[in-house]
């Protein structure tokens, strides 16, 4: 299993840039807000991988397949969770608008990671981002509300299992905003 790192690079008016590093290989992923909800997709998919298919965030179907779109390109995510306890993900990048709007494959990558580790990376990236930018600036730049409930549910799942009393959610919110304490 290669070292996998996921980072949120930049948020600008209607665009979000991510970086995925798998071993020595890096992938830039640029997503448009009008088409996609990448943070919500990741929170829901990772939550489903941790909790198991019988306790999915979206009812009886795990959120293991989703698409992120740009203007003329597409990232297709497919995730599975096997008995080995790892989240296995495939990300395919395709372009269209070249040959009659037909989808043209450009690259495909696969990685495996403990879903808890990917959840911790996502939490850290979102926490750092929010401390520097804030919820209202996120909404102004992205055009949609930050998926706070999904992120808190994911972190709660890591720490306590599914569902948390509001007091624990407020503690997590303080950590999200203030950063880890001591």
C-alpha positions in Angstrom: 0.0 0.0 0.0 1.5 3.3 -1.1 1.5 6.4 1.0 -1.6 8.5 0.0 -2.1 12.1 0.8 -5.1 14.2 0.0 -5.1 18.0 0.3 -7.4 20.9 -0.4 -5.2 23.4 -2.3 -7.4 26.4 -3.2 -10.9 27.7 -3.3 -11.7 30.5 -5.7 -15.0 31.8 -7.1 -16.8 28.7 -8.0 -13.7 26.4 -8.2 -12.0 24.1 -5.7 -8.6 22.6 -6.3 -7.5 19.4 -4.7 -4.2 17.5 -4.9 -4.0 13.7 -4.5 -0.5 12.2 -4.1 -0.1 8.4 -4.3 3.5 7.4 -3.7 5.6 9.6 -6.0 2.7 10.4 -8.4 0.6 13.5 -8.0 -2.8 14.4 -9.4 -4.4 17.8 -9.6 -8.2 17.8 -9.4 -10.1 21.0 -10.2 -13.8 21.0 -9.5 -16.6 23.5 -10.4 -19.2 24.3 -7.7 -22.1 24.5 -10.2 -21.7 20.8 -10.9 -20.3 19.1 -7.8 -20.1 18.8 -4.0 -16.7 17.2 -3.5 -16.4 17.7 0.3 -19.9 16.3 0.9 -19.1 13.3 -1.4 -15.9 12.5 0.4 -17.5 12.8 3.9 -20.4 10.6 2.9 -18.2 8.0 1.1 -15.6 7.8 3.9 -18.4 7.6 6.5 -20.0 4.7 4.7 -16.6 2.9 4.4 -16.0 3.3 8.2 -19.6 2.4 9.3 -20.2 -0.5 6.9 -22.9 -0.9 4.3 -25.7 -1.6 6.9 -25.4 1.9 8.3 -25.0 4.1 5.2 -25.3 7.9 5.3 -27.8 7.8 2.4 -30.1 5.0 3.4 -29.5 1.5 2.1 -27.0 2.5 -0.6 -23.4 3.4 0.2 -22.1 6.6 -1.3 -19.2 4.8 -3.1 -19.6 6.2 -6.6 -19.7 9.9 -7.4 -18.6 12.4 -10.0 -16.9 15.7 -9.8 -17.2 17.9 -12.9 -15.4 20.9 -14.3 -16.1 22.7 -17.6 -15.3 20.0 -20.1 -13.8 17.4 -17.7 -15.0 14.8 -15.3 -13.5 12.9 -12.3 -15.3 9.6 -11.6 -14.8 8.2 -8.1 -15.5 4.6 -7.3 -14.8 3.3 -3.8 -15.1 -0.2 -2.2 -14.4 -1.4 1.3 -13.2 -5.0 1.5 -12.7 -7.4 4.4 -9.1 -6.2 4.6 -10.4 -3.0 6.3 -9.1 -0.7 3.6 -10.9 1.7 1.4 -10.0 0.9 -2.2 -10.6 3.9 -4.6 -10.3 4.4 -8.3 -10.3 7.9 -9.8 -10.7 8.3 -13.5 -10.2 11.6 -15.2 -11.9 12.2 -18.6 -12.3 15.1 -20.9 -15.0 15.8 -23.4 -15.6 18.7 -25.7 -12.9 17.2 -28.0 -14.7 14.7 -30.2 -18.4 15.5 -30.2 -18.9 15.7 -26.4 -17.8 12.1 -26.1 -16.0 11.2 -22.9 -12.3 10.7 -23.6 -10.2 9.0 -20.9 -7.1 10.9 -19.9 -5.8 9.1 -16.8 -6.9 6.6 -14.1 -5.4 5.9 -10.7 -6.1 3.6 -7.9 -5.2 3.7 -4.2 -5.9 1.9 -1.0 -6.0 3.5 2.4 -7.5 3.0 5.8 -10.7 5.0 5.7 -9.9 6.4 9.2 -6.7 7.9 7.8 -8.4 9.5 4.9 -11.0 10.9 7.3 -8.3 12.4 9.5 -6.6 14.0 6.4 -10.0 15.4 5.3 -10.7 16.8 8.8 -7.2 18.4 9.0 -7.6 20.0 5.5 -11.1 21.3 6.2 -10.1 22.6 9.7 -7.0 24.4 8.4 -9.1 25.9 5.5 -11.9 27.1 7.8 -9.5 28.6 10.3 -8.0 30.7 7.5 -11.2 31.4 5.5 -14.4 30.9 7.5 -17.8 29.7 6.7 -19.2 32.8 5.1 -16.2 33.3 2.9 -16.5 29.6 1.9 -20.2 30.3 0.9 -19.2 33.4 -0.9 -16.5 31.7 -2.9 -18.1 28.3 -3.5 -21.7 29.4 -3.8 -23.0 26.8 -1.4 -22.9 26.1 2.4 -19.9 24.2 3.9 -21.0 20.6 4.5 -20.5 21.0 8.3 -23.0 18.3 9.3 -21.3 15.7 7.1 -17.8 16.7 8.4 -18.9 16.6 12.1 -20.7 13.2 11.5 -17.5 11.8 9.9 -15.3 13.0 12.8 -17.9 11.8 15.4 -17.9 8.4 13.7 -14.1 8.2 14.1 -14.2 9.2 17.8 -17.5 7.8 19.2 -19.3 5.8 16.6 -22.5 7.0 14.8 -24.3 9.9 16.2 -23.2 12.3 18.9 -25.0 14.5 21.5 -24.9 18.2 20.7 -22.3 18.8 23.4 -19.8 16.5 21.7 -20.6 18.1 18.3 -19.9 21.5 19.8 -16.5 20.2 21.2 -15.7 19.0 17.7 -16.7 22.3 16.2 -14.4 24.1 18.6 -11.6 21.8 17.6 -12.4 22.4 13.9 -12.2 26.1 14.4 -9.4 26.4 17.0 -7.3 23.4 15.9 -6.2 20.5 18.1 -5.5 21.4 21.7 -2.3 20.5 23.4 
